[in-house]
Amino acid sequence: MPQLSLLIVGADHPNKDKSNRRTEILWSNPGEEVHLVPEPKNPVDPQAIAVFSARGVQIGYVKSFQNQLIRSYLARGRITSCIFQHPAKDGAIIRVGLDGELPSLPEAAPAALQVGEQGCWSVADEDDGFWPDYIPPDD
């Protein structure tokens, strides 16, 4: 598993500096570098991981069900780098390279499939052009 695609959420919340997350997502180009920053003092979720664009503007947070995994990868130095992949309904998708492999944008896939919230494949209601990596459910 040398690469992952992650859903970034919270794009509708304002940043402390009054910058707009949705606007920054629209300004971001596929392949641009993004940065992951753990927020252990976050009052809502001490496992939260903020995501910042190449221009240093926060675009959101890693979806909560992936926080523990990504924090452990960060702590062990397994994350090589991250890039912006695509805007999404809830915010954005980023691509993470692991274990020395640089992230690359995935090839487009059939629009009829998408990954649901629990990581299971399902039929998409609409084509948003996003093709995520499969994440199996925790059993």
Backbone as JSON, one array per atom type, in Angstrom:
{
  "sequence": "MPQLSLLIVGADHPNKDKSNRRTEILWSNPGEEVHLVPEPKNPVDPQAIAVFSARGVQIGYVKSFQNQLIRSYLARGRITSCIFQHPAKDGAIIRVGLDGELPSLPEAAPAALQVGEQGCWSVADEDDGFWPDYIPPDD",
  "N": [[0.84, -1.18, 0.0], [1.48, 1.59, -1.12], [0.41, 4.14, -1.59], [-2.26, 6.39, -0.7], [-5.59, 7.65, -0.97], [-7.22, 10.32, 0.54], [-10.13, 11.58, 2.15], [-10.91, 14.91, 2.69], [-12.46, 16.93, 4.99], [-14.73, 19.47, 6.32], [-14.68, 21.83, 4.93], [-16.51, 23.9, 4.85], [-16.29, 25.4, 7.12], [-15.09, 28.4, 8.66], [-11.72, 29.7, 8.56], [-9.45, 30.66, 11.21], [-8.03, 32.93, 10.49], [-9.77, 34.17, 8.81], [-9.67, 33.36, 6.16], [-10.99, 31.58, 3.33], [-11.9, 28.28, 3.11], [-13.14, 26.76, 1.04], [-12.68, 28.39, -1.19], [-9.9, 28.29, -1.31], [-9.57, 25.59, -1.9], [-10.64, 25.55, -4.46], [-8.7, 27.06, -5.75], [-6.58, 25.38, -5.67], [-4.48, 23.16, -7.46], [-4.52, 19.96, -9.09], [-2.01, 17.78, -7.99], [-0.51, 19.66, -6.63], [1.44, 20.35, -3.72], [0.41, 19.46, -0.43], [0.02, 19.83, 3.14], [0.11, 17.93, 6.14], [-0.96, 18.41, 9.43], [-0.85, 17.5, 12.68], [-3.22, 18.06, 15.33], [-3.1, 17.98, 18.42], [-4.19, 19.45, 20.52], [-6.72, 20.1, 19.78], [-9.97, 20.98, 20.59], [-12.29, 19.6, 19.89], [-11.57, 17.15, 18.72], [-8.92, 15.37, 19.73], [-7.36, 13.79, 18.12], [-7.31, 14.98, 15.69], [-6.3, 15.96, 12.37], [-5.09, 18.54, 10.64], [-5.25, 19.96, 7.34], [-3.25, 21.65, 5.07], [-2.9, 23.88, 2.33], [-0.58, 24.37, -0.45], [-0.06, 27.03, -0.26], [-0.22, 27.56, 2.38], [-2.73, 27.78, 3.55], [-5.41, 26.62, 5.45], [-7.34, 23.88, 4.41], [-9.08, 22.06, 5.44], [-9.86, 19.07, 7.33], [-8.53, 15.77, 7.87], [-10.71, 13.1, 7.37], [-12.44, 11.84, 10.18], [-12.5, 9.02, 10.75], [-10.14, 8.09, 9.72], [-8.1, 9.24, 11.1], [-6.52, 8.07, 13.26], [-4.97, 6.1, 11.96], [-3.51, 7.69, 10.08], [-2.19, 9.45, 11.82], [-0.51, 7.63, 13.14], [1.09, 6.84, 10.99], [2.34, 9.3, 10.45], [3.76, 9.69, 12.86], [5.57, 7.6, 12.74], [7.07, 8.29, 10.6], [6.36, 7.43, 8.06], [5.0, 8.69, 6.03], [5.7, 10.06, 3.01], [5.15, 12.32, 1.29], [2.44, 14.61, 0.44], [-0.18, 15.3, -1.89], [-2.5, 17.51, -3.52], [-5.45, 16.22, -4.79], [-8.15, 16.38, -5.87], [-11.06, 18.47, -5.96], [-13.94, 17.92, -3.85], [-17.3, 16.95, -2.95], [-17.68, 17.17, -0.12], [-15.4, 18.55, 0.51], [-12.33, 18.07, -0.17], [-10.04, 15.86, -1.91], [-7.08, 14.25, -1.11], [-3.83, 12.97, -1.95], [-1.65, 10.6, -0.62], [1.69, 9.7, -0.25], [3.53, 6.85, 0.7], [6.15, 5.34, 2.68], [8.57, 6.18, 1.35], [7.76, 6.38, -1.3], [6.73, 8.64, -3.74], [3.67, 10.48, -3.99], [1.27, 10.04, -6.6], [-1.05, 11.14, -9.06], [-4.03, 9.27, -9.41], [-5.24, 7.19, -12.12], [-8.17, 7.94, -14.02], [-11.28, 6.39, -13.25], [-14.08, 4.11, -13.82], [-17.1, 5.9, -13.63], [-19.32, 4.87, -12.44], [-18.86, 3.65, -10.04], [-18.13, 4.15, -6.57], [-16.56, 4.85, -3.4], [-18.18, 4.27, -0.42], [-19.1, 5.84, 2.74], [-18.16, 4.12, 4.74], [-16.1, 2.85, 3.5], [-16.84, 0.93, 1.67], [-17.56, -0.42, -1.55], [-19.85, 1.12, -3.78], [-22.66, 1.93, -5.91], [-22.48, 4.92, -7.68], [-24.48, 7.87, -7.41], [-24.14, 10.12, -8.92], [-21.74, 11.41, -11.25], [-18.72, 12.36, -10.09], [-16.13, 12.25, -10.79], [-14.17, 11.23, -9.12], [-11.99, 8.71, -7.99], [-11.39, 6.72, -5.54], [-9.01, 5.0, -3.37], [-9.58, 1.66, -2.29], [-10.78, 1.12, 0.94], [-10.83, -1.14, 3.35], [-13.49, -2.16, 5.6], [-13.28, -1.9, 9.2], [-13.29, -4.77, 11.0]],
  "CA": [[0.0, 0.0, 0.0], [2.39, 2.73, -1.15], [-0.3, 5.41, -1.71], [-3.64, 6.45, -0.22], [-6.39, 8.85, -1.21], [-7.94, 10.65, 1.77], [-11.18, 12.58, 2.09], [-10.7, 16.06, 3.56], [-13.77, 17.5, 5.3], [-14.7, 20.72, 7.08], [-14.4, 22.95, 4.03], [-17.48, 24.98, 5.02], [-15.98, 26.15, 8.34], [-14.13, 29.48, 8.41], [-10.42, 29.65, 9.23], [-9.26, 31.72, 12.21], [-7.53, 34.14, 9.82], [-10.87, 34.58, 7.93], [-9.54, 32.83, 4.81], [-12.08, 30.7, 2.97], [-11.39, 26.96, 2.72], [-13.67, 26.37, -0.28], [-11.96, 29.17, -2.2], [-8.54, 27.74, -1.41], [-9.69, 24.31, -2.6], [-10.83, 25.85, -5.88], [-7.43, 27.56, -6.27], [-5.58, 24.31, -5.66], [-4.37, 22.37, -8.68], [-4.11, 18.57, -8.88], [-0.57, 17.59, -7.96], [0.12, 20.61, -5.72], [1.78, 19.82, -2.4], [-0.37, 19.82, 0.75], [0.72, 19.46, 4.37], [-0.69, 17.38, 7.23], [-0.5, 18.94, 10.71], [-1.65, 16.99, 13.8], [-3.69, 19.06, 16.29], [-3.42, 17.28, 19.66], [-4.94, 20.33, 21.43], [-8.01, 20.41, 19.19], [-10.97, 20.7, 21.63], [-13.33, 18.69, 19.4], [-10.97, 15.83, 18.48], [-7.46, 15.42, 19.95], [-6.69, 13.03, 17.05], [-7.52, 15.72, 14.44], [-5.17, 16.28, 11.5], [-5.44, 19.63, 9.73], [-4.62, 19.89, 6.03], [-2.94, 22.98, 4.57], [-2.52, 23.95, 0.92], [0.79, 24.79, -0.73], [0.04, 28.44, 0.11], [-0.32, 27.65, 3.83], [-4.11, 28.03, 3.96], [-6.07, 25.38, 5.83], [-8.47, 23.5, 3.55], [-9.96, 21.18, 6.18], [-9.3, 18.04, 8.21], [-8.65, 14.38, 7.47], [-11.96, 12.51, 7.89], [-12.12, 11.33, 11.51], [-12.27, 7.58, 10.86], [-8.78, 7.79, 9.26], [-7.13, 9.98, 11.91], [-5.59, 7.24, 14.02], [-4.04, 5.5, 11.01], [-2.63, 8.71, 9.53], [-1.31, 9.92, 12.92], [0.53, 6.63, 13.37], [2.02, 6.94, 9.87], [3.13, 10.51, 10.66], [4.66, 9.47, 13.99], [6.62, 6.64, 12.34], [7.79, 8.82, 9.44], [6.04, 6.64, 6.87], [4.42, 9.54, 4.98], [6.72, 10.73, 2.21], [4.59, 13.63, 0.99], [1.02, 14.62, 0.1], [-0.55, 16.22, -2.95], [-3.91, 17.77, -3.76], [-5.92, 15.35, -5.87], [-9.37, 16.77, -6.54], [-12.14, 18.97, -5.1], [-15.0, 16.94, -3.62], [-18.54, 17.5, -2.38], [-17.47, 17.51, 1.28], [-14.19, 19.33, 0.67], [-11.28, 17.75, -1.15], [-9.36, 14.57, -1.83], [-5.63, 14.39, -1.24], [-3.12, 11.72, -2.22], [-0.54, 10.46, 0.3], [2.72, 8.72, -0.6], [4.04, 6.17, 1.89], [7.37, 4.53, 2.67], [9.53, 6.63, 0.36], [7.17, 6.55, -2.63], [6.06, 9.92, -3.94], [2.3, 10.29, -4.45], [0.95, 10.4, -7.97], [-2.5, 11.18, -9.28], [-4.52, 8.01, -9.99], [-5.95, 7.25, -13.39], [-9.62, 8.01, -13.88], [-11.92, 5.08, -13.22], [-15.49, 4.19, -14.18], [-17.86, 6.79, -12.75], [-20.44, 4.16, -11.84], [-18.5, 3.15, -8.72], [-17.47, 5.05, -5.62], [-16.43, 4.29, -2.08], [-19.09, 4.86, 0.54], [-18.51, 6.4, 3.95], [-17.48, 3.07, 5.5], [-15.06, 2.24, 2.69], [-17.39, -0.14, 0.84], [-17.89, -0.01, -2.91], [-21.27, 1.27, -4.06], [-22.94, 2.6, -7.18], [-22.58, 6.37, -7.5], [-25.68, 8.51, -7.93], [-23.71, 11.09, -9.91], [-20.33, 11.31, -11.6], [-17.91, 13.48, -9.63], [-14.79, 12.08, -11.33], [-13.23, 10.79, -8.09], [-11.8, 7.27, -7.9], [-10.55, 6.54, -4.36], [-8.49, 3.68, -3.05], [-10.48, 0.88, -1.46], [-10.4, 1.02, 2.35], [-11.73, -2.16, 3.91], [-14.05, -1.81, 6.9], [-12.68, -2.52, 10.37], [-14.18, -5.8, 11.57]],
  "C": [[0.89, 1.24, 0.0], [1.71, 4.09, -1.26], [-1.73, 5.28, -1.21], [-4.3, 7.71, -0.73], [-7.22, 9.08, 0.04], [-8.97, 11.73, 1.53], [-10.88, 13.66, 3.12], [-12.05, 16.75, 3.74], [-13.62, 18.82, 6.06], [-14.46, 21.95, 6.23], [-15.36, 24.12, 4.23], [-17.23, 25.81, 6.28], [-14.96, 27.24, 8.02], [-12.81, 29.21, 9.14], [-10.31, 30.8, 10.22], [-8.81, 33.02, 11.57], [-8.54, 34.68, 8.81], [-10.69, 34.15, 6.47], [-10.63, 31.78, 4.58], [-11.53, 29.37, 2.45], [-11.87, 26.54, 1.34], [-12.95, 27.12, -1.4], [-10.56, 28.62, -2.4], [-8.55, 26.39, -2.13], [-9.85, 24.55, -4.1], [-9.55, 26.38, -6.52], [-6.36, 26.49, -6.35], [-5.64, 23.5, -6.94], [-3.99, 20.94, -8.35], [-2.59, 18.45, -8.98], [0.17, 18.57, -7.06], [0.36, 19.98, -4.36], [0.78, 20.32, -1.36], [0.36, 19.28, 1.97], [-0.27, 18.98, 5.43], [-0.1, 17.86, 8.55], [-1.4, 18.38, 11.81], [-2.02, 18.14, 14.75], [-4.09, 18.38, 17.6], [-4.2, 18.13, 20.66], [-6.29, 20.76, 20.85], [-9.1, 20.03, 20.2], [-12.06, 19.71, 21.18], [-12.79, 17.27, 19.25], [-9.46, 15.91, 18.65], [-6.66, 14.61, 18.91], [-6.73, 13.78, 15.72], [-6.21, 16.0, 13.71], [-5.64, 17.33, 10.51], [-4.67, 19.46, 8.43], [-4.48, 21.31, 5.49], [-2.49, 22.9, 3.12], [-1.05, 24.35, 0.79], [1.01, 26.24, -0.35], [-0.12, 28.65, 1.6], [-1.7, 27.97, 4.36], [-4.76, 26.7, 4.29], [-7.26, 25.13, 4.92], [-9.44, 22.55, 4.25], [-9.2, 20.21, 7.06], [-9.44, 16.66, 7.55], [-9.92, 13.84, 8.12], [-11.64, 11.7, 9.15], [-11.83, 9.83, 11.58], [-10.87, 7.18, 10.38], [-7.7, 8.44, 10.12], [-6.09, 9.11, 12.6], [-4.54, 6.61, 13.1], [-3.03, 6.53, 10.5], [-1.7, 9.27, 10.6], [-0.2, 8.91, 13.19], [1.55, 6.64, 12.24], [2.91, 8.17, 10.01], [4.17, 10.29, 11.76], [5.82, 8.54, 13.63], [7.41, 7.11, 11.13], [7.51, 8.07, 8.15], [5.48, 7.49, 5.74], [5.54, 10.31, 4.3], [6.3, 12.15, 1.9], [3.13, 13.47, 0.6], [0.78, 15.63, -1.01], [-2.07, 16.38, -3.0], [-4.34, 16.91, -4.94], [-7.09, 15.96, -6.62], [-10.31, 17.45, -5.54], [-13.21, 17.89, -4.95], [-16.19, 17.64, -2.98], [-18.33, 17.98, -0.95], [-16.24, 18.38, 1.51], [-13.19, 19.05, -0.42], [-10.8, 16.32, -0.94], [-7.88, 14.87, -1.97], [-5.03, 13.01, -1.44], [-1.87, 11.7, -1.35], [0.41, 9.38, -0.19], [3.33, 8.15, 0.67], [5.37, 5.48, 1.62], [8.33, 4.89, 1.54], [8.98, 6.81, -1.04], [6.44, 7.89, -2.71], [4.64, 9.67, -4.44], [2.15, 10.71, -5.9], [-0.56, 10.37, -8.13], [-2.95, 9.88, -9.92], [-5.18, 8.25, -11.34], [-7.45, 7.33, -13.12], [-10.21, 6.61, -13.97], [-13.39, 5.22, -13.61], [-16.28, 5.0, -13.15], [-18.99, 6.08, -12.03], [-20.13, 3.63, -10.44], [-17.9, 4.25, -7.87], [-17.39, 4.34, -4.28], [-17.38, 5.02, -1.15], [-18.36, 5.3, 1.79], [-17.75, 5.36, 4.76], [-16.43, 2.34, 4.67], [-15.54, 1.11, 1.8], [-17.74, 0.4, -0.54], [-19.39, 0.1, -3.06], [-21.43, 1.96, -5.41], [-23.14, 4.08, -6.9], [-23.88, 6.89, -8.08], [-25.33, 9.51, -9.02], [-22.21, 10.94, -10.13], [-19.59, 12.53, -11.1], [-16.45, 13.32, -10.06], [-13.77, 11.58, -10.33], [-13.19, 9.27, -8.04], [-10.86, 7.0, -6.74], [-9.98, 5.13, -4.26], [-9.51, 2.97, -2.18], [-9.93, 0.83, -0.04], [-11.34, 0.01, 2.97], [-12.27, -1.74, 5.26], [-13.32, -2.54, 8.02], [-13.67, -3.51, 10.95], [-13.63, -6.29, 12.87]]
}
